[in-house]
Amino acid sequence: MRTHIIRIGNSQGVRIPKALLEECGLSGDVDMTVRDGALVISSAAAPRQGWAEAFREMARRGDDALLDADSTLTSFDEESWEWK
């Protein structure tokens, strides 16, 4: 499909037909990058996307223990702080 660049305020842009947006599943926020001289528009990944599943997998494997649990406590933690 051929289109042309249009003026949008002080910027420029292109209109993306609804059919193309539906076909590639784009909506809301997107990422734009340049790859090999081409403008690439892709869905913006949600921050921390997939973290919950990764943490569940770590717990399943027993790989979710603190590595430096002893070094995180200070004398304040041991003597002055009241843990409830």
DAKALIN-V337560 format. One record per run of one state. SS is the DSSP state (@ for helix, = for strand, . for the rest). FROM is the first residue (numbers start at 0). LEN is the number of residues. If there is no record, write none. Layout:
ss=<SS:SS>
from=<FROM:FROM>
len=<LEN:LEN>
This chain:
ss=<.:=:.:=:.:@:.:=:.:=:.:@:.:@:.:@:.>
from=<0:5:8:10:13:17:24:29:35:37:43:50:61:69:72:74:80>
len=<5:3:2:3:4:7:5:6:2:6:7:11:8:3:2:6:4>
